[in-house]
Amino acid sequence: MKTVSWTSIGIAAIAILFFAGCAPERVDEAHRPRRTYSAYRHALTDMEIDRTRLGRRWLDAADGAVAGAKTVALPFDDILIFDPAEPEAVAVRFHTERGRTVTVRLTPDPRPPLFFVDVYRVIEDGDRVKIATLDSDGEGIVFRARRPASYLLRVQPELGRGGRVAIRVEQN
């Protein structure tokens, strides 16, 4: 009969905790990351709209919003107003702890054009991993954080569209 040492049990427990911490966030199927934004961006490039001044500004707005994301405390409420004549995007960064459920709610007024809404987890080296996408007919995203981390929320209307949208980010 084999004897199992406390050291072996301890190593196994640490391995289980480590791999559980590396698991992705729990996101409902409706909000799983999709390539909607990437497909739209590719279509702009494919049609050479990215070579126009307006197209280039739209692409730059998305990148600039992410690079200049303002750090906010939760709960966070804001009203975003997008001018259809000005390519714009807004990004905010927030921190949450492991096990917390984060809810992102968008309330467009009036019914919106297409808004691209993505949530990313920020990795230590400054890179990011997309963890959730808002459906074009959805009103919010809910996910459960699997580790303490910073997250980035980006909102951008499609090119040439605008509108007003109330946004709320909270955690339980």
C-alpha positions as CSV (number, residue, x, y, z in Angstrom):
1,M,0.0,0.0,0.0
2,K,1.3,3.4,-1.0
3,T,1.6,6.2,1.5
4,V,0.7,9.7,0.4
5,S,2.7,12.5,2.0
6,W,1.4,15.8,3.2
7,T,3.9,17.4,0.7
8,S,2.2,15.7,-2.2
9,I,-1.2,16.7,-1.0
10,G,0.0,20.3,-0.6
11,I,1.5,20.4,-4.1
12,A,-1.7,19.0,-5.6
13,A,-3.8,21.6,-3.7
14,I,-1.6,24.5,-4.9
15,A,-1.8,23.2,-8.5
16,I,-5.6,23.0,-8.4
17,L,-5.8,26.6,-7.0
18,F,-3.3,27.8,-9.6
19,F,-5.2,26.3,-12.5
20,A,-8.6,27.4,-11.2
21,G,-7.2,31.0,-11.0
22,C,-6.1,30.7,-14.7
23,A,-9.6,29.8,-15.9
24,P,-11.4,32.4,-18.0
25,E,-14.1,34.6,-16.6
26,R,-17.6,33.1,-16.4
27,V,-19.6,34.8,-19.1
28,D,-23.1,33.9,-20.3
29,E,-23.2,32.4,-23.8
30,A,-25.0,35.5,-25.1
31,H,-22.0,37.6,-24.1
32,R,-19.2,35.4,-25.2
33,P,-16.5,37.3,-27.1
34,R,-17.3,37.6,-30.8
35,R,-15.4,39.2,-33.6
36,T,-18.2,41.7,-34.6
37,Y,-15.9,44.7,-34.1
38,S,-13.0,43.0,-35.9
39,A,-15.3,42.0,-38.8
40,Y,-16.5,45.6,-39.1
41,R,-13.0,46.9,-39.0
42,H,-11.9,44.4,-41.6
43,A,-14.8,45.4,-43.9
44,L,-13.8,49.1,-43.6
45,T,-10.3,48.1,-44.7
46,D,-11.6,45.8,-47.4
47,M,-13.7,48.6,-48.9
48,E,-10.7,50.9,-48.5
49,I,-12.7,53.2,-46.2
50,D,-9.7,53.1,-43.8
51,R,-7.8,55.2,-46.4
52,T,-10.3,58.1,-46.1
53,R,-9.8,60.7,-43.5
54,L,-13.1,59.8,-41.8
55,G,-12.3,56.1,-41.8
56,R,-8.8,56.6,-40.4
57,R,-10.2,58.8,-37.7
58,W,-12.8,56.2,-36.7
59,L,-10.0,53.5,-36.4
60,D,-7.8,55.9,-34.5
61,A,-10.6,56.8,-32.1
62,A,-10.9,53.1,-31.0
63,D,-7.2,52.8,-30.4
64,G,-7.0,56.1,-28.7
65,A,-9.9,55.4,-26.4
66,V,-8.2,52.2,-25.2
67,A,-4.8,53.8,-24.8
68,G,-6.3,56.8,-22.9
69,A,-8.9,54.9,-20.9
70,K,-9.8,56.7,-17.7
71,T,-9.7,54.6,-14.5
72,V,-13.1,54.7,-12.7
73,A,-14.4,53.3,-9.4
74,L,-17.4,51.0,-9.4
75,P,-20.3,51.6,-9.4
76,F,-19.8,53.9,-12.5
77,D,-22.6,55.8,-14.3
78,D,-22.2,58.1,-17.3
79,I,-24.2,59.3,-20.3
80,L,-22.2,59.1,-23.5
81,I,-23.2,61.3,-26.4
82,F,-21.7,60.4,-29.8
83,D,-21.9,62.9,-32.7
84,P,-22.4,61.1,-36.0
85,A,-20.1,63.6,-37.7
86,E,-17.2,62.9,-35.3
87,P,-15.7,59.4,-35.1
88,E,-15.5,58.7,-31.4
89,A,-15.0,55.9,-28.9
90,V,-15.0,55.8,-25.1
91,A,-13.1,53.4,-22.9
92,V,-13.0,53.1,-19.1
93,R,-10.8,50.9,-16.9
94,F,-12.0,49.5,-13.6
95,H,-10.7,46.9,-11.1
96,T,-12.6,44.1,-9.5
97,E,-11.7,41.2,-7.2
98,R,-11.9,37.5,-7.7
99,G,-15.5,36.1,-7.4
100,R,-17.2,39.4,-8.0
101,T,-20.0,39.6,-10.6
102,V,-19.7,42.6,-12.9
103,T,-22.7,44.0,-14.7
104,V,-22.5,46.4,-17.6
105,R,-25.8,48.0,-18.6
106,L,-26.4,50.2,-21.7
107,T,-29.6,52.2,-22.2
108,P,-29.6,53.8,-25.6
109,D,-31.9,56.8,-26.2
110,P,-33.6,56.5,-28.7
111,R,-33.1,53.0,-30.1
112,P,-29.5,53.0,-31.2
113,P,-27.5,52.5,-34.2
114,L,-25.0,49.7,-33.8
115,F,-22.7,50.2,-30.9
116,F,-19.7,48.0,-30.5
117,V,-19.3,47.2,-26.8
118,D,-16.4,44.9,-25.7
119,V,-15.0,44.1,-22.3
120,Y,-11.3,43.2,-22.0
121,R,-9.2,41.9,-19.1
122,V,-5.9,43.8,-18.9
123,I,-2.9,41.5,-18.6
124,E,0.2,42.5,-16.6
125,D,2.2,43.5,-19.6
126,G,-0.4,46.0,-20.7
127,D,-1.9,43.7,-23.3
128,R,-5.6,42.7,-23.1
129,V,-7.8,39.7,-23.7
130,K,-11.4,40.1,-24.9
131,I,-13.8,38.4,-22.5
132,A,-17.2,39.6,-23.5
133,T,-19.1,41.3,-26.3
134,L,-22.6,43.0,-26.2
135,D,-25.0,41.6,-28.7
136,S,-26.3,44.2,-31.1
137,D,-29.8,43.8,-29.6
138,G,-28.6,43.4,-26.0
139,E,-28.7,45.8,-23.1
140,G,-25.9,44.5,-20.9
141,I,-23.1,42.2,-20.1
142,V,-22.7,40.1,-16.9
143,F,-19.5,38.3,-16.0
144,R,-17.9,36.8,-13.0
145,A,-14.2,37.6,-12.4
146,R,-12.0,34.6,-11.8
147,R,-9.1,36.6,-10.5
148,P,-8.4,40.1,-9.2
149,A,-7.8,42.2,-12.3
150,S,-8.3,45.4,-14.2
151,Y,-10.9,45.4,-17.0
152,L,-11.4,47.7,-19.9
153,L,-14.8,48.6,-21.4
154,R,-14.9,50.2,-24.8
155,V,-18.0,51.6,-26.5
156,Q,-18.0,52.9,-30.1
157,P,-20.8,53.5,-32.5
158,E,-20.5,52.4,-36.1
159,L,-18.9,54.9,-38.6
160,G,-21.2,57.8,-39.4
161,R,-23.6,57.1,-36.6
162,G,-24.1,58.6,-33.2
163,G,-26.5,58.7,-30.4
164,R,-26.9,58.9,-26.7
165,V,-26.4,56.0,-24.4
166,A,-26.5,55.8,-20.6
167,I,-24.0,53.4,-19.2
168,R,-23.7,51.7,-15.7
169,V,-21.0,49.4,-14.5
170,E,-21.4,47.8,-11.1
171,Q,-20.3,44.8,-9.1
172,N,-21.8,42.5,-6.5
